[in-house]
Amino acid sequence: MTNIQSDERRTDTNHTAEREPVSVSFKTGEEPEFRTPDHDPHGETFAAVSHSFTSCDGGCGISGLVPTALLEDADGLTGWPPFDVLCESCANAVVRDDYTF
């Protein structure tokens, strides 16, 4: 929660600590949940609507689809500090402190 004191011209934030990176599984869009149903071949599936394309913040070059709500949170759009979205390899490297791929 951010409290702005107008008389003091400062901002007090009780959630300024950095957040830990989150490991995600990047999807290709070929998974069953992304296929259009037979009865509506031109419609979009819920999975397609609720996912966005992004790349790993670890710099490894992996990219794919992840839930849009997670990306909004990762960018700090939900009011909490932002965090990195990492693929499983980069997340494991952070845990081991080993950045060789």
PyMOL CGO cylinders between C-alpha atoms (Angstrom):
from pymol import cmd
from pymol.cgo import CYLINDER

trace = [
    CYLINDER, 0.00, 0.00, 0.00, 1.39, 3.38, -0.97, 0.3, 1, 1, 1, 1, 1, 1,
    CYLINDER, 1.39, 3.38, -0.97, 0.59, 6.40, 1.19, 0.3, 1, 1, 1, 1, 1, 1,
    CYLINDER, 0.59, 6.40, 1.19, 1.37, 9.83, -0.21, 0.3, 1, 1, 1, 1, 1, 1,
    CYLINDER, 1.37, 9.83, -0.21, 1.76, 12.58, 2.34, 0.3, 1, 1, 1, 1, 1, 1,
    CYLINDER, 1.76, 12.58, 2.34, 0.96, 15.80, 0.47, 0.3, 1, 1, 1, 1, 1, 1,
    CYLINDER, 0.96, 15.80, 0.47, 2.32, 18.09, 3.17, 0.3, 1, 1, 1, 1, 1, 1,
    CYLINDER, 2.32, 18.09, 3.17, 5.65, 16.26, 3.27, 0.3, 1, 1, 1, 1, 1, 1,
    CYLINDER, 5.65, 16.26, 3.27, 5.92, 15.51, -0.48, 0.3, 1, 1, 1, 1, 1, 1,
    CYLINDER, 5.92, 15.51, -0.48, 7.07, 11.95, 0.09, 0.3, 1, 1, 1, 1, 1, 1,
    CYLINDER, 7.07, 11.95, 0.09, 5.81, 8.48, -0.56, 0.3, 1, 1, 1, 1, 1, 1,
    CYLINDER, 5.81, 8.48, -0.56, 5.75, 5.74, 2.07, 0.3, 1, 1, 1, 1, 1, 1,
    CYLINDER, 5.75, 5.74, 2.07, 5.54, 2.27, 0.62, 0.3, 1, 1, 1, 1, 1, 1,
    CYLINDER, 5.54, 2.27, 0.62, 5.19, -0.82, 2.76, 0.3, 1, 1, 1, 1, 1, 1,
    CYLINDER, 5.19, -0.82, 2.76, 5.95, -3.22, -0.10, 0.3, 1, 1, 1, 1, 1, 1,
    CYLINDER, 5.95, -3.22, -0.10, 9.11, -1.78, -1.62, 0.3, 1, 1, 1, 1, 1, 1,
    CYLINDER, 9.11, -1.78, -1.62, 11.16, -4.94, -1.22, 0.3, 1, 1, 1, 1, 1, 1,
    CYLINDER, 11.16, -4.94, -1.22, 12.13, -6.64, -4.45, 0.3, 1, 1, 1, 1, 1, 1,
    CYLINDER, 12.13, -6.64, -4.45, 10.13, -9.70, -5.35, 0.3, 1, 1, 1, 1, 1, 1,
    CYLINDER, 10.13, -9.70, -5.35, 11.70, -13.02, -6.21, 0.3, 1, 1, 1, 1, 1, 1,
    CYLINDER, 11.70, -13.02, -6.21, 11.75, -14.04, -9.90, 0.3, 1, 1, 1, 1, 1, 1,
    CYLINDER, 11.75, -14.04, -9.90, 9.05, -16.45, -11.02, 0.3, 1, 1, 1, 1, 1, 1,
    CYLINDER, 9.05, -16.45, -11.02, 9.74, -19.58, -13.07, 0.3, 1, 1, 1, 1, 1, 1,
    CYLINDER, 9.74, -19.58, -13.07, 7.23, -20.21, -15.86, 0.3, 1, 1, 1, 1, 1, 1,
    CYLINDER, 7.23, -20.21, -15.86, 6.73, -22.77, -18.57, 0.3, 1, 1, 1, 1, 1, 1,
    CYLINDER, 6.73, -22.77, -18.57, 6.64, -21.00, -21.93, 0.3, 1, 1, 1, 1, 1, 1,
    CYLINDER, 6.64, -21.00, -21.93, 3.98, -22.45, -24.23, 0.3, 1, 1, 1, 1, 1, 1,
    CYLINDER, 3.98, -22.45, -24.23, 4.19, -22.61, -28.02, 0.3, 1, 1, 1, 1, 1, 1,
    CYLINDER, 4.19, -22.61, -28.02, 0.50, -22.25, -28.81, 0.3, 1, 1, 1, 1, 1, 1,
    CYLINDER, 0.50, -22.25, -28.81, 0.38, -25.80, -30.17, 0.3, 1, 1, 1, 1, 1, 1,
    CYLINDER, 0.38, -25.80, -30.17, -0.87, -27.27, -26.88, 0.3, 1, 1, 1, 1, 1, 1,
    CYLINDER, -0.87, -27.27, -26.88, -4.40, -28.76, -26.78, 0.3, 1, 1, 1, 1, 1, 1,
    CYLINDER, -4.40, -28.76, -26.78, -5.82, -25.83, -24.81, 0.3, 1, 1, 1, 1, 1, 1,
    CYLINDER, -5.82, -25.83, -24.81, -5.01, -23.48, -27.71, 0.3, 1, 1, 1, 1, 1, 1,
    CYLINDER, -5.01, -23.48, -27.71, -6.79, -25.52, -30.39, 0.3, 1, 1, 1, 1, 1, 1,
    CYLINDER, -6.79, -25.52, -30.39, -10.11, -24.17, -31.64, 0.3, 1, 1, 1, 1, 1, 1,
    CYLINDER, -10.11, -24.17, -31.64, -13.09, -26.44, -31.03, 0.3, 1, 1, 1, 1, 1, 1,
    CYLINDER, -13.09, -26.44, -31.03, -14.65, -28.31, -33.94, 0.3, 1, 1, 1, 1, 1, 1,
    CYLINDER, -14.65, -28.31, -33.94, -17.99, -26.54, -33.48, 0.3, 1, 1, 1, 1, 1, 1,
    CYLINDER, -17.99, -26.54, -33.48, -16.38, -23.06, -33.73, 0.3, 1, 1, 1, 1, 1, 1,
    CYLINDER, -16.38, -23.06, -33.73, -13.31, -23.26, -35.99, 0.3, 1, 1, 1, 1, 1, 1,
    CYLINDER, -13.31, -23.26, -35.99, -13.03, -19.46, -36.28, 0.3, 1, 1, 1, 1, 1, 1,
    CYLINDER, -13.03, -19.46, -36.28, -13.38, -18.61, -32.60, 0.3, 1, 1, 1, 1, 1, 1,
    CYLINDER, -13.38, -18.61, -32.60, -10.58, -17.98, -30.14, 0.3, 1, 1, 1, 1, 1, 1,
    CYLINDER, -10.58, -17.98, -30.14, -10.06, -20.27, -27.20, 0.3, 1, 1, 1, 1, 1, 1,
    CYLINDER, -10.06, -20.27, -27.20, -9.92, -18.97, -23.65, 0.3, 1, 1, 1, 1, 1, 1,
    CYLINDER, -9.92, -18.97, -23.65, -6.26, -20.01, -23.46, 0.3, 1, 1, 1, 1, 1, 1,
    CYLINDER, -6.26, -20.01, -23.46, -5.40, -17.93, -26.53, 0.3, 1, 1, 1, 1, 1, 1,
    CYLINDER, -5.40, -17.93, -26.53, -7.17, -14.90, -25.12, 0.3, 1, 1, 1, 1, 1, 1,
    CYLINDER, -7.17, -14.90, -25.12, -5.62, -15.18, -21.65, 0.3, 1, 1, 1, 1, 1, 1,
    CYLINDER, -5.62, -15.18, -21.65, -1.99, -15.65, -22.74, 0.3, 1, 1, 1, 1, 1, 1,
    CYLINDER, -1.99, -15.65, -22.74, 0.55, -13.17, -24.12, 0.3, 1, 1, 1, 1, 1, 1,
    CYLINDER, 0.55, -13.17, -24.12, 3.86, -13.62, -25.94, 0.3, 1, 1, 1, 1, 1, 1,
    CYLINDER, 3.86, -13.62, -25.94, 7.01, -12.72, -24.02, 0.3, 1, 1, 1, 1, 1, 1,
    CYLINDER, 7.01, -12.72, -24.02, 10.61, -13.81, -23.55, 0.3, 1, 1, 1, 1, 1, 1,
    CYLINDER, 10.61, -13.81, -23.55, 12.63, -14.92, -20.56, 0.3, 1, 1, 1, 1, 1, 1,
    CYLINDER, 12.63, -14.92, -20.56, 14.01, -12.02, -18.49, 0.3, 1, 1, 1, 1, 1, 1,
    CYLINDER, 14.01, -12.02, -18.49, 17.15, -14.10, -17.87, 0.3, 1, 1, 1, 1, 1, 1,
    CYLINDER, 17.15, -14.10, -17.87, 18.46, -13.25, -21.34, 0.3, 1, 1, 1, 1, 1, 1,
    CYLINDER, 18.46, -13.25, -21.34, 18.67, -16.82, -22.65, 0.3, 1, 1, 1, 1, 1, 1,
    CYLINDER, 18.67, -16.82, -22.65, 16.47, -16.12, -25.69, 0.3, 1, 1, 1, 1, 1, 1,
    CYLINDER, 16.47, -16.12, -25.69, 13.60, -18.48, -24.87, 0.3, 1, 1, 1, 1, 1, 1,
    CYLINDER, 13.60, -18.48, -24.87, 10.19, -17.02, -25.64, 0.3, 1, 1, 1, 1, 1, 1,
    CYLINDER, 10.19, -17.02, -25.64, 6.61, -18.14, -25.81, 0.3, 1, 1, 1, 1, 1, 1,
    CYLINDER, 6.61, -18.14, -25.81, 3.15, -17.70, -24.34, 0.3, 1, 1, 1, 1, 1, 1,
    CYLINDER, 3.15, -17.70, -24.34, 2.54, -17.13, -20.63, 0.3, 1, 1, 1, 1, 1, 1,
    CYLINDER, 2.54, -17.13, -20.63, -0.60, -16.05, -18.74, 0.3, 1, 1, 1, 1, 1, 1,
    CYLINDER, -0.60, -16.05, -18.74, -1.31, -12.36, -19.30, 0.3, 1, 1, 1, 1, 1, 1,
    CYLINDER, -1.31, -12.36, -19.30, -2.26, -11.84, -15.63, 0.3, 1, 1, 1, 1, 1, 1,
    CYLINDER, -2.26, -11.84, -15.63, 1.21, -13.01, -14.61, 0.3, 1, 1, 1, 1, 1, 1,
    CYLINDER, 1.21, -13.01, -14.61, 2.85, -10.56, -17.02, 0.3, 1, 1, 1, 1, 1, 1,
    CYLINDER, 2.85, -10.56, -17.02, 0.74, -7.69, -15.70, 0.3, 1, 1, 1, 1, 1, 1,
    CYLINDER, 0.74, -7.69, -15.70, 1.86, -8.55, -12.17, 0.3, 1, 1, 1, 1, 1, 1,
    CYLINDER, 1.86, -8.55, -12.17, 5.49, -8.94, -13.30, 0.3, 1, 1, 1, 1, 1, 1,
    CYLINDER, 5.49, -8.94, -13.30, 5.40, -5.46, -14.85, 0.3, 1, 1, 1, 1, 1, 1,
    CYLINDER, 5.40, -5.46, -14.85, 4.13, -3.94, -11.61, 0.3, 1, 1, 1, 1, 1, 1,
    CYLINDER, 4.13, -3.94, -11.61, 0.68, -3.11, -13.01, 0.3, 1, 1, 1, 1, 1, 1,
    CYLINDER, 0.68, -3.11, -13.01, -1.10, -4.63, -10.01, 0.3, 1, 1, 1, 1, 1, 1,
    CYLINDER, -1.10, -4.63, -10.01, 0.41, -2.23, -7.48, 0.3, 1, 1, 1, 1, 1, 1,
    CYLINDER, 0.41, -2.23, -7.48, 3.15, -4.54, -6.24, 0.3, 1, 1, 1, 1, 1, 1,
    CYLINDER, 3.15, -4.54, -6.24, 6.84, -4.26, -7.18, 0.3, 1, 1, 1, 1, 1, 1,
    CYLINDER, 6.84, -4.26, -7.18, 7.78, -5.85, -10.50, 0.3, 1, 1, 1, 1, 1, 1,
    CYLINDER, 7.78, -5.85, -10.50, 9.64, -9.13, -10.79, 0.3, 1, 1, 1, 1, 1, 1,
    CYLINDER, 9.64, -9.13, -10.79, 11.43, -11.15, -13.46, 0.3, 1, 1, 1, 1, 1, 1,
    CYLINDER, 11.43, -11.15, -13.46, 9.76, -13.92, -15.43, 0.3, 1, 1, 1, 1, 1, 1,
    CYLINDER, 9.76, -13.92, -15.43, 12.29, -16.72, -15.98, 0.3, 1, 1, 1, 1, 1, 1,
    CYLINDER, 12.29, -16.72, -15.98, 12.29, -19.97, -17.90, 0.3, 1, 1, 1, 1, 1, 1,
    CYLINDER, 12.29, -19.97, -17.90, 12.97, -23.11, -15.88, 0.3, 1, 1, 1, 1, 1, 1,
    CYLINDER, 12.97, -23.11, -15.88, 16.64, -23.22, -16.94, 0.3, 1, 1, 1, 1, 1, 1,
    CYLINDER, 16.64, -23.22, -16.94, 17.31, -19.63, -15.88, 0.3, 1, 1, 1, 1, 1, 1,
    CYLINDER, 17.31, -19.63, -15.88, 15.40, -20.13, -12.62, 0.3, 1, 1, 1, 1, 1, 1,
    CYLINDER, 15.40, -20.13, -12.62, 17.52, -23.20, -11.84, 0.3, 1, 1, 1, 1, 1, 1,
    CYLINDER, 17.52, -23.20, -11.84, 20.66, -21.20, -12.66, 0.3, 1, 1, 1, 1, 1, 1,
    CYLINDER, 20.66, -21.20, -12.66, 19.62, -18.50, -10.20, 0.3, 1, 1, 1, 1, 1, 1,
    CYLINDER, 19.62, -18.50, -10.20, 19.11, -21.12, -7.49, 0.3, 1, 1, 1, 1, 1, 1,
    CYLINDER, 19.11, -21.12, -7.49, 22.52, -22.69, -8.22, 0.3, 1, 1, 1, 1, 1, 1,
    CYLINDER, 22.52, -22.69, -8.22, 24.14, -19.30, -8.93, 0.3, 1, 1, 1, 1, 1, 1,
    CYLINDER, 24.14, -19.30, -8.93, 25.40, -20.79, -12.22, 0.3, 1, 1, 1, 1, 1, 1,
    CYLINDER, 25.40, -20.79, -12.22, 24.72, -18.76, -15.35, 0.3, 1, 1, 1, 1, 1, 1,
    CYLINDER, 24.72, -18.76, -15.35, 26.16, -21.09, -17.99, 0.3, 1, 1, 1, 1, 1, 1,
    CYLINDER, 26.16, -21.09, -17.99, 23.61, -22.41, -20.47, 0.3, 1, 1, 1, 1, 1, 1,
]
cmd.load_cgo(trace, "trace")
